Amino acid sequence: MLALTLLATVLAGGAPSARAATGDITVFGATGLFPTGGIIEGPDGNLYFTNPGSTVSGIGEMTPAGAITFHTDPAMDTPSDLTVGGDGNIWFTNTRGNNTGQIGRFDLTTDTFTFFSSGNVTFPFKIATAPDGSVWFTGGGSVARRMHTGGTGTAGTLGASTNTGGSTGDIAVGPDGNMWITKAQNANIGGVTAHSLLRVNPTTGDTTPFALPQDVGPRQLAIGPDGNLWFGHSGLAQPGLMRYVIATNTFTNFNLPVDSNPKGLTAGDDGNLWFIRGNTDTIGRISPTGTGYTTFTTANLDFGPSTQEITQGPGGRLFAAAGGSPRRIARVAIDPPTCKGQPVTVDLSKGETPTNGDDVILGTDGPDTINALDGNDLVCAGNRGDVVNGGPGNDTLLGFRGKDTLNGGPGNDTIVGGKGRDICRGNAGTDTARTCETRGGIP
């Protein structure tokens, strides 16, 4: 294994101001940079991305300030997508040209790689972490499969497998705790032959298809700031974004300009959806109601024709992989910070403290203990595994990327876990909770 650290070249936007305006973009370049796949925030607060280049093939790491390191191994061969597994390591798809794909694990503590067979999933492509900490991945062979990361099974052991009935695209864990997959129109499963979404039970592998209302080509999946599934699409007279409400089995399409070509998609901390416009130098933004479409661009940015990704990162900023020419990592400012679309009134990163009123509280990039006081408070945990304690009043406590502990206070509280393995506990009052791996005192 080789770790090569390079000083990234800041090519646009200059040094970040203390309060950059929404949509301000800074792009970073480095020798060997080839970010044509996934990009995520790691548990250490840095960005990690796949770098399947001919000069450097490996996992790239970038600090929020722009210092880039490449982690490589002789077994690395065209990494495609990556996720943080339940063990806190980076797991990624390693698409090999000889039809024997692999799933790789990058240990952040030891800086080492381990590779496992992907079984009957040839050319593994997309990967996501299930609520139990295992990873699910898709690829060739019309199959999606689970792999243990440890805990519930030996790391690298293949688990449940399911026939997707066609070429698979993206995979994501939904707000209902199931895995959701986009499927292309080329096979029959459950009587559904059209483009569809597939719901996969992460424990049993049981699959349920949901046909799309129109012949669209679904692309990247994301959980929107409204808690619904969203994906970009092509294939209609106009490209667009489509929203799927699981509870009502309802699809709603929002058209975008004909040259939009939506690729990567993520929920921003500002309560909007942000996406990449493929083959352009542009990032788009739209609200969960389909309004407020806006684009942002800068020099030295080209997203190219291949799959590109964008993710919400530390410091309230977005980070996007631009694999066109030139190849860059883009950092996008979001200002002012919000919590579930509400302007933040207590920003812990600025040293502010909760009050005895109705606060909107935002945690920091480090591990926090957040104590809400009197009032009906809205609390958004930070990035690194927080303890959030509700106070008297009807509070809403929202987990984020780390392993959070969310404790309701006296009152009728709403508790929502985030992307980590969260613990949610009720208290006096009628509390509700969702997306929690462990719960206590809550129905």
C-alpha positions as CSV (number, residue, x, y, z in Angstrom):
1,M,0.0,0.0,0.0
2,L,1.2,3.5,-0.9
3,A,0.0,6.8,0.5
4,L,1.0,9.8,-1.6
5,T,0.3,13.3,-0.3
6,L,0.0,16.1,-2.8
7,L,-0.6,19.8,-2.1
8,A,-3.8,20.6,-4.0
9,T,-3.7,23.5,-6.4
10,V,-6.5,26.0,-5.7
11,L,-7.6,27.0,-9.1
12,A,-10.6,29.2,-8.5
13,G,-12.4,31.0,-5.7
14,G,-9.2,31.7,-3.7
15,A,-9.0,31.2,0.1
16,P,-12.4,30.7,1.7
17,S,-13.8,33.7,3.5
18,A,-15.3,33.4,7.0
19,R,-18.8,33.5,5.4
20,A,-18.7,32.6,1.8
21,A,-21.9,33.3,-0.2
22,T,-24.1,30.5,-1.3
23,G,-22.9,28.9,-4.5
24,D,-19.3,30.2,-4.2
25,I,-17.1,27.4,-5.7
26,T,-13.5,26.7,-5.1
27,V,-11.9,23.9,-7.2
28,F,-8.8,21.9,-6.4
29,G,-6.5,19.9,-8.7
30,A,-3.5,17.6,-8.1
31,T,-1.3,15.4,-10.3
32,G,-2.9,12.1,-10.8
33,L,-6.4,13.3,-9.9
34,F,-9.1,11.3,-11.7
35,P,-12.4,11.7,-9.7
36,T,-14.9,10.0,-11.9
37,G,-16.9,8.1,-9.3
38,G,-18.1,8.4,-5.7
39,I,-17.3,11.0,-3.1
40,I,-18.3,10.8,0.6
41,E,-17.4,12.3,3.9
42,G,-15.4,9.9,6.1
43,P,-15.8,9.5,9.9
44,D,-12.7,11.6,10.4
45,G,-14.3,14.7,8.7
46,N,-12.2,14.4,5.5
47,L,-13.5,13.7,2.0
48,Y,-12.9,10.3,0.3
49,F,-13.3,9.6,-3.4
50,T,-12.6,6.9,-5.9
51,N,-9.7,7.7,-8.3
52,P,-9.6,5.1,-11.1
53,G,-6.8,6.8,-13.1
54,S,-4.1,5.3,-15.1
55,T,-1.5,7.4,-13.2
56,V,-3.0,6.8,-9.7
57,S,-5.6,4.1,-9.1
58,G,-6.8,4.2,-5.6
59,I,-8.8,6.0,-2.9
60,G,-8.3,9.7,-2.8
61,E,-8.5,11.7,0.5
62,M,-9.0,15.5,0.7
63,T,-9.1,17.6,3.8
64,P,-11.8,20.4,3.9
65,A,-8.9,22.8,3.2
66,G,-7.9,21.0,0.0
67,A,-4.8,18.8,0.9
68,I,-5.1,15.7,-1.3
69,T,-3.6,12.2,-0.5
70,F,-3.9,9.1,-2.6
71,H,-4.0,5.6,-1.0
72,T,-3.1,2.8,-3.4
73,D,-2.5,-0.9,-3.5
74,P,-1.3,-3.3,-6.2
75,A,-4.7,-5.1,-6.2
76,M,-6.5,-1.8,-7.0
77,D,-8.2,-1.9,-10.4
78,T,-10.8,0.7,-11.3
79,P,-12.5,1.6,-8.0
80,S,-16.0,3.0,-8.7
81,D,-18.0,3.9,-5.6
82,L,-17.5,3.9,-1.8
83,T,-19.3,4.1,1.6
84,V,-18.5,4.1,5.3
85,G,-19.3,0.7,6.6
86,G,-20.6,-0.2,10.0
87,D,-17.1,-0.8,11.2
88,G,-16.1,2.8,10.5
89,N,-13.9,1.8,7.5
90,I,-14.2,2.8,3.8
91,W,-15.7,0.0,1.7
92,F,-15.6,0.4,-2.1
93,T,-16.4,-1.5,-5.3
94,N,-13.3,-2.6,-7.2
95,T,-14.4,-3.3,-10.8
96,R,-11.8,-5.6,-12.4
97,G,-11.4,-6.1,-16.1
98,N,-11.3,-9.9,-15.9
99,N,-14.9,-10.2,-14.8
100,T,-13.9,-11.1,-11.2
101,G,-15.0,-8.1,-9.3
102,Q,-14.0,-7.3,-5.7
103,I,-15.2,-5.3,-2.7
104,G,-12.4,-3.5,-1.0
105,R,-12.0,-2.3,2.6
106,F,-9.7,0.6,3.4
107,D,-8.8,0.7,7.1
108,L,-8.4,4.3,8.1
109,T,-6.5,3.4,11.3
110,T,-3.9,1.2,9.7
111,D,-3.9,2.7,6.2
112,T,-4.2,-0.8,4.7
113,F,-6.5,-2.5,2.1
114,T,-8.2,-5.8,2.2
115,F,-10.1,-7.2,-0.9
116,F,-13.0,-9.7,-0.9
117,S,-14.7,-11.5,-3.8
118,S,-18.0,-9.9,-5.0
119,G,-19.4,-13.4,-5.7
120,N,-22.0,-13.5,-8.4
121,V,-22.0,-9.7,-8.8
122,T,-19.7,-9.1,-11.7
123,F,-18.3,-5.7,-12.3
124,P,-19.5,-4.3,-8.9
125,F,-20.6,-0.7,-9.4
126,K,-22.5,1.1,-6.6
127,I,-22.4,0.5,-2.9
128,A,-24.3,1.6,0.2
129,T,-24.4,0.9,4.0
130,A,-27.5,-0.8,5.4
131,P,-28.9,0.0,8.8
132,D,-27.2,-3.1,10.4
133,G,-23.8,-1.8,9.2
134,S,-23.4,-4.3,6.4
135,V,-22.9,-3.1,2.8
136,W,-25.0,-3.8,-0.2
137,F,-23.6,-3.5,-3.7
138,T,-24.9,-3.7,-7.3
139,G,-23.3,-4.4,-10.6
140,G,-23.4,-6.8,-13.6
141,G,-25.2,-10.1,-13.5
142,S,-28.6,-8.6,-12.5
143,V,-27.8,-9.2,-8.8
144,A,-27.6,-7.1,-5.7
145,R,-25.8,-8.6,-2.7
146,R,-25.0,-8.0,0.9
147,M,-21.5,-8.2,2.5
148,H,-20.8,-8.3,6.2
149,T,-18.4,-5.7,7.6
150,G,-18.2,-7.4,11.0
151,G,-20.4,-7.4,14.0
152,T,-23.2,-9.6,12.7
153,G,-20.8,-11.7,10.6
154,T,-17.2,-12.1,9.6
155,A,-16.0,-9.2,7.6
156,G,-16.0,-9.9,3.9
157,T,-18.6,-12.8,4.2
158,L,-21.3,-12.6,1.5
159,G,-24.8,-12.5,2.8
160,A,-28.3,-12.3,1.1
161,S,-28.4,-12.0,-2.7
162,T,-31.4,-10.9,-4.7
163,N,-32.2,-11.0,-8.4
164,T,-32.8,-7.4,-9.6
165,G,-34.1,-8.5,-13.0
166,G,-32.1,-6.1,-15.0
167,S,-29.2,-3.7,-15.1
168,T,-28.9,-1.9,-11.8
169,G,-27.9,1.7,-11.3
170,D,-27.6,3.4,-7.9
171,I,-28.4,2.0,-4.5
172,A,-29.2,3.8,-1.2
173,V,-30.8,3.1,2.1
174,G,-34.2,4.6,2.4
175,P,-35.9,6.4,5.3
176,D,-37.8,3.1,5.9
177,G,-34.6,1.1,6.5
178,N,-34.8,-0.8,3.2
179,M,-32.3,-0.7,0.4
180,W,-33.6,1.0,-2.8
181,I,-32.1,0.4,-6.2
182,T,-32.7,1.9,-9.7
183,K,-33.3,-0.7,-12.4
184,A,-33.1,-0.3,-16.2
185,Q,-35.8,-1.6,-18.6
186,N,-34.4,-4.9,-19.8
187,A,-35.8,-7.7,-17.7
188,N,-38.9,-8.9,-15.9
189,I,-39.2,-9.1,-12.1
190,G,-42.5,-9.4,-10.3
191,G,-44.3,-8.7,-13.6
192,V,-42.6,-5.3,-13.9
193,T,-40.5,-4.8,-17.1
194,A,-40.2,-1.0,-17.3
195,H,-37.7,1.2,-15.6
196,S,-38.4,0.9,-11.9
197,L,-37.3,1.3,-8.3
198,L,-36.6,-1.8,-6.4
199,R,-37.1,-2.1,-2.7
200,V,-34.9,-4.8,-1.1
201,N,-35.3,-6.0,2.5
202,P,-31.7,-5.8,3.8
203,T,-32.1,-8.9,6.0
204,T,-33.9,-11.3,3.7
205,G,-33.1,-10.0,0.3
206,D,-36.8,-10.0,-0.7
207,T,-37.4,-7.6,-3.5
208,T,-40.4,-5.5,-4.5
209,P,-40.5,-3.6,-7.7
210,F,-42.3,-0.2,-8.2
211,A,-42.7,0.7,-11.9
212,L,-42.0,4.4,-12.7
213,P,-45.0,6.2,-14.1
214,Q,-43.1,7.2,-17.3
215,D,-40.3,5.7,-19.3
216,V,-37.5,7.6,-17.6
217,G,-33.9,6.5,-17.1
218,P,-33.3,6.7,-13.4
219,R,-29.9,7.8,-12.2
220,Q,-28.4,8.6,-8.8
221,L,-30.6,8.1,-5.8
222,A,-30.6,10.4,-2.7
223,I,-32.7,11.0,0.4
224,G,-34.0,14.5,0.1
225,P,-34.2,17.0,2.9
226,D,-37.9,16.2,3.0
227,G,-37.2,12.6,3.8
228,N,-38.3,11.2,0.5
229,L,-36.4,9.4,-2.3
230,W,-35.2,11.5,-5.2
231,F,-33.4,10.6,-8.4
232,G,-32.4,12.4,-11.6
233,H,-33.6,11.0,-14.9
234,S,-33.4,11.3,-18.7
235,G,-35.5,9.7,-21.4
236,L,-38.5,12.1,-21.5
237,A,-38.9,15.2,-23.6
238,Q,-37.2,17.0,-20.7
239,P,-34.7,15.8,-18.1
240,G,-35.7,16.3,-14.5
241,L,-35.8,15.2,-10.9
242,M,-38.4,12.7,-9.6
243,R,-39.6,12.4,-6.1
244,Y,-40.9,9.2,-4.6
245,V,-43.0,9.2,-1.4
246,I,-42.8,5.7,0.0
247,A,-45.8,6.0,2.3
248,T,-48.2,6.8,-0.5
249,N,-46.3,5.1,-3.4
250,T,-46.5,8.4,-5.3
251,F,-44.1,9.7,-8.0
252,T,-43.9,13.4,-8.8
253,N,-41.7,14.7,-11.7
254,F,-40.1,18.1,-11.8
255,N,-38.8,19.1,-15.2
256,L,-35.5,20.8,-15.6
257,P,-34.1,22.7,-18.6
258,V,-33.4,20.5,-21.6
259,D,-29.6,20.9,-21.2
260,S,-29.6,20.0,-17.5
261,N,-28.5,16.3,-17.7
262,P,-28.8,15.7,-13.9
263,K,-26.2,13.3,-12.5
264,G,-25.0,13.3,-8.9
265,L,-27.6,14.3,-6.3
266,T,-27.5,15.2,-2.6
267,A,-29.5,16.9,0.1
268,G,-27.8,20.1,1.2
269,D,-27.7,21.4,4.8
270,D,-29.7,24.4,3.5
271,G,-32.8,22.3,2.9
272,N,-32.4,22.1,-0.9
273,L,-31.4,19.5,-3.4
274,W,-28.1,20.0,-5.2
275,F,-27.1,18.1,-8.3
276,I,-24.4,18.0,-11.0
277,R,-25.3,19.0,-14.6
278,G,-23.3,16.5,-16.7
279,N,-21.2,17.6,-19.6
280,T,-21.2,21.2,-18.2
281,D,-19.3,23.3,-15.6
282,T,-22.5,23.8,-13.6
283,I,-24.1,22.7,-10.3
284,G,-27.8,23.0,-9.9
285,R,-30.0,23.7,-6.9
286,I,-33.8,23.2,-6.4
287,S,-36.1,23.1,-3.4
288,P,-38.0,19.9,-2.4
289,T,-41.2,21.5,-3.7
290,G,-39.6,21.8,-7.2
291,T,-39.2,25.6,-7.1
292,G,-36.2,28.0,-6.9
293,Y,-34.1,26.3,-9.6
294,T,-30.7,28.0,-9.7
295,T,-27.3,27.2,-11.2
296,F,-23.8,28.0,-10.1
297,T,-20.5,27.7,-12.0
298,T,-16.9,28.8,-12.0
299,A,-13.8,28.6,-14.2
300,N,-11.7,25.4,-14.4
301,L,-14.7,23.1,-13.8
302,D,-15.9,20.3,-16.2
303,F,-18.1,17.5,-15.0
304,G,-17.8,15.5,-18.3
305,P,-20.0,12.7,-19.5
306,S,-19.2,10.0,-16.9
307,T,-21.0,9.3,-13.6
308,Q,-20.3,12.2,-11.2
309,E,-21.1,12.5,-7.5
310,I,-21.8,15.3,-5.1
311,T,-22.1,15.1,-1.3
312,Q,-22.8,17.3,1.7
313,G,-19.5,17.6,3.6
314,P,-18.1,19.3,6.7
315,G,-18.5,22.9,7.5
316,G,-21.8,23.2,5.7
317,R,-20.2,22.9,2.3
318,L,-20.8,20.6,-0.7
319,F,-18.0,18.7,-2.4
320,A,-18.3,17.4,-6.0
321,A,-16.1,15.1,-8.1
322,A,-15.5,16.6,-11.5
323,G,-14.0,14.1,-13.9
324,G,-14.1,16.0,-17.1
325,S,-11.2,18.1,-18.5
326,P,-9.6,19.4,-16.3
327,R,-10.3,16.9,-13.5
328,R,-11.0,18.7,-10.2
329,I,-12.7,18.4,-6.8
330,A,-15.1,21.3,-6.3
331,R,-16.1,22.8,-2.9
332,V,-19.4,24.7,-2.8
333,A,-20.4,27.1,-0.1
334,I,-23.9,27.0,1.4
335,D,-24.8,30.1,3.4
336,P,-26.4,30.7,5.7
337,P,-26.6,27.4,7.6
338,T,-30.0,25.9,8.1
339,C,-31.5,23.0,10.1
340,K,-34.3,21.2,8.3
341,G,-34.7,24.3,6.1
342,Q,-35.0,26.7,9.1
343,P,-32.4,29.4,9.7
344,V,-30.0,28.5,12.5
345,T,-30.3,30.7,15.6
346,V,-27.7,28.8,17.7
347,D,-24.5,27.8,15.8
348,L,-22.3,25.9,18.2
349,S,-19.3,26.2,15.8
350,K,-19.4,30.0,16.5
351,G,-19.5,29.5,20.3
352,E,-23.2,30.2,20.6
353,T,-25.3,28.5,23.3
354,P,-28.9,27.4,23.6
355,T,-31.5,29.8,25.2
356,N,-34.8,29.3,27.0
357,G,-36.7,30.2,23.8
358,D,-37.5,28.3,20.6
359,D,-34.1,27.7,19.3
360,V,-32.8,26.2,16.0
361,I,-29.5,24.6,17.0
362,L,-26.7,23.3,14.7
363,G,-23.9,21.1,16.0
364,T,-20.2,21.4,15.0
365,D,-17.9,19.1,12.9
366,G,-16.6,17.6,16.2
367,P,-18.4,15.3,18.7
368,D,-20.9,17.5,20.6
369,T,-23.1,17.3,23.7
370,I,-26.1,19.5,22.9
371,N,-28.5,20.4,25.7
372,A,-31.7,22.0,24.5
373,L,-33.3,24.2,27.1
374,D,-36.9,25.4,27.6
375,G,-38.9,26.0,24.4
376,N,-39.9,24.1,21.3
377,D,-36.4,23.5,19.9
378,L,-35.2,22.1,16.6
379,V,-31.7,20.5,16.9
380,C,-29.5,19.2,14.1
381,A,-26.6,17.1,15.3
382,G,-23.1,17.6,13.8
383,N,-20.8,15.3,11.9
384,R,-18.9,13.2,14.4
385,G,-21.3,11.3,16.8
386,D,-23.2,13.6,19.1
387,V,-25.3,13.4,22.3
388,V,-28.4,15.5,22.0
389,N,-30.7,16.0,25.0
390,G,-34.1,17.6,24.6
391,G,-35.4,20.0,27.2
392,P,-38.9,20.9,28.4
393,G,-41.1,21.6,25.3
394,N,-41.9,19.8,22.1
395,D,-38.5,19.4,20.5
396,T,-37.4,17.9,17.2
397,L,-34.0,16.2,17.5
398,L,-32.3,15.2,14.2
399,G,-29.2,12.9,14.0
400,F,-26.6,13.5,11.3
401,R,-23.6,11.5,10.0
402,G,-22.1,10.1,13.1
403,K,-23.3,7.6,15.7
404,D,-25.6,9.8,17.6
405,T,-27.5,9.4,20.9
406,L,-30.8,11.3,20.8
407,N,-32.6,11.7,24.2
408,G,-36.0,13.2,24.3
409,G,-36.9,15.6,27.1
410,P,-40.2,16.3,28.9
411,G,-42.7,17.0,26.1
412,N,-43.9,15.5,22.9
413,D,-40.7,15.1,21.0
414,T,-39.9,14.0,17.4
415,I,-36.6,12.1,17.1
416,V,-35.0,11.2,13.8
417,G,-31.8,9.3,13.4
418,G,-29.2,10.1,10.7
419,K,-26.8,8.1,8.6
420,G,-24.9,6.5,11.5
421,R,-26.1,3.8,13.9
422,D,-28.1,6.0,16.2
423,I,-29.7,5.4,19.7
424,C,-33.0,7.1,20.3
425,R,-34.6,7.3,23.7
426,G,-38.0,8.7,24.7
427,N,-38.9,10.6,27.9
428,A,-42.1,12.0,29.5
429,G,-44.6,12.8,26.9
430,T,-45.7,11.2,23.6
431,D,-42.5,10.8,21.6
432,T,-42.1,9.5,18.1
433,A,-38.9,8.2,16.4
434,R,-37.7,6.9,13.0
435,T,-34.5,5.9,11.3
436,C,-33.1,4.7,14.7
437,E,-31.1,1.5,15.0
438,T,-31.7,1.3,18.7
439,R,-34.6,2.8,20.6
440,G,-35.9,2.9,24.2
441,G,-39.1,4.2,25.7
442,I,-40.5,4.9,22.3
443,P,-43.2,2.7,20.5
